[in-house]
Amino acid sequence: MRELLNFRNNYIAFLFSYNMFFDDFQVGQKWESKGRTITDADVVIFTGITGALNPLFLDEEYGKKTRFKGRIIPGLLTASIAIGLTYQLPVDPFGEGFVALTKLEMDAKKPVKIGDTLRAIVEVTDKKEREKDGRVYLTIRTLNQLGEEVMTLKMEILCNKRS
């Protein structure tokens, strides 16, 4: 029965994907993104923009001498890609009702390398109503192509109510 309710809630959210407001989120809702493969260009652009010019991210020979046996991608790039994958869901948690990302907690579990394909599983874990808006709590589990969890993000977003 719960699976049927989740399907119904996900379908309803899909119908209103361009208008996700506080009222539309239900605790227990879950969505899964498609995959996205990490490229060398992703790393070069990200490190250039942020100034995170660590040889572990950019130099394969240096990376081979580390415990990772090669280059890894910055954790903040993994987090950015995970959040970006949420924009490709049938629902848009950061759509018209979104006001602000108020909290973000990141837990890196495994290194991510160029060529890995990531997907995100987003779950609504809690919500707290206020007079004109509310806070929605999301967990984003980021998985690689082997199904291994590489990062978990917990976030709190402020959303307007529909009315």
N, C-alpha and C positions, 0 to 999 in steps of 0.2 A: 504494500500500500504506500509506504514511504517513497519507494522508487517512482510510483505513479504520480505522487504529489510533486516530487522533484522534477519529473518530466513536464508536468503541467506548469509549474512555476517557471521553469526554464523556457518553455514555449511562450508563456505570457510575456516574460522579459524580452524574448526575441521579437515579439510583435511591437514592443515599445522601445526597441534598442536605441533609437535616436533620442529618447526622452527619459533616461534613468534618473529618477529623483529619489529622495530618501524613502518615500512610500513604496517604491518598486522593489526595494531590496528585502529579501526574506532570509532569515538565518537558516543556513543549511544549503542555500543555492550554490551550485557549482558549475563552472564552465571550464572547458579545456581548449587551448589554442592549437593552431596548426604549428608545425615545426619551422624553425629558422636556423639555417646553418651559418656558423660564425666564419667570417673570412679574414684574411690578412688585412684587407682594406679597412674593415671594422676597427681593428686594433690600431692601425696606423692613424686613422682619423681621430679616434677617441683619445689616444695618448697625445696626439698633437694639439687637440683642442684643450685638454685638461692640463697638459704639461707633465703628465705622469710618465716620464721618459725612462722608466726602469728597464735595465737590460733584460730582466726576466720576461718582460712583455715583448721586447723588440729584437733580441739577439738569440738566435737558435743555438749557437755554439755555447754561449754563456748558460742558456737554459739546460743544455745537456749535462752540465756539470753540477746541477742542483738535484734535489730530491725529486723534482718533477720530471726529469729526463727530457726536458724540452721547454719551449716557451709556453706560458699560460696567459690567459687574458685577464685583465684587471677585474677584480670583484665588482667594482662599480659599473663596469661595462656589462657584466652578467646581469646585475640588478636593473640597469637601464633597458636592456633587451627584454628582460622578463616583464617589466612594466609596459614596454612597447608592444609586446605580444597581446596584452589585454585590450589594446585598441583594435585588434583584429577579431575579437570575440563577437558572437551574435548580439551581445549586449555591450554597452559602453559605460562602464562605471565612472568614466571621466567625461561624460557627456554634458548635456544642457543643465542638469541639476547640480553638477559638481561645483563646489566653491573653492576648496583648498585641500591639499595634502597636509595634514596637521602632525602626523607622526609616521616615522619609517624605521623599522628595525630589520637588520639584515643578518642572516646566519649562513655563512659560506660553509658548505659541507665537503665539497670535492672540487679539485681544480678543473677549470674548463679550458680546452685547447682549441686552436684554430682547426676547423673541420668538424667540430662537434655540432650536433643539431639539438637545439633547445626547444622545449615547449613548456607552457605555463598552465598550471591548474589553479584556478582562482576560486576561493570559497568565501562566502559571507559567514563570518564567525560570530558576529554580534552587531547590535545596533542600539543606539541610545537616542531617544526622541527629545527634542527641545521644542519651544513654542513655534518657531518659524522654520526650523531646520533640524538636523540631527547628525549624529556621527555614525558612520558605518565602518565596521572593522573587517578588513579583508586579509586573508592569508594567500600568498602566491607561492606555490611549490613549483620550483623550476627543475625539470627533468632533462637528462641528456638522451641521446639516441638509444642507450642501453636500458632506459627506464630508471636510472640512478638519480636520486635527488641530489642536485649540486648546490642548490641554494633555496632558502626559505625567506620570504619577505613577509613581515607583518606590518600592515599599514592602517592608519586611521584617516578617513576622509570626511570632510564636512560637506554635507549635501543639503540643498534646499528641499523643502516639501513641495509637492505638486500644487497644493492649494494656496 
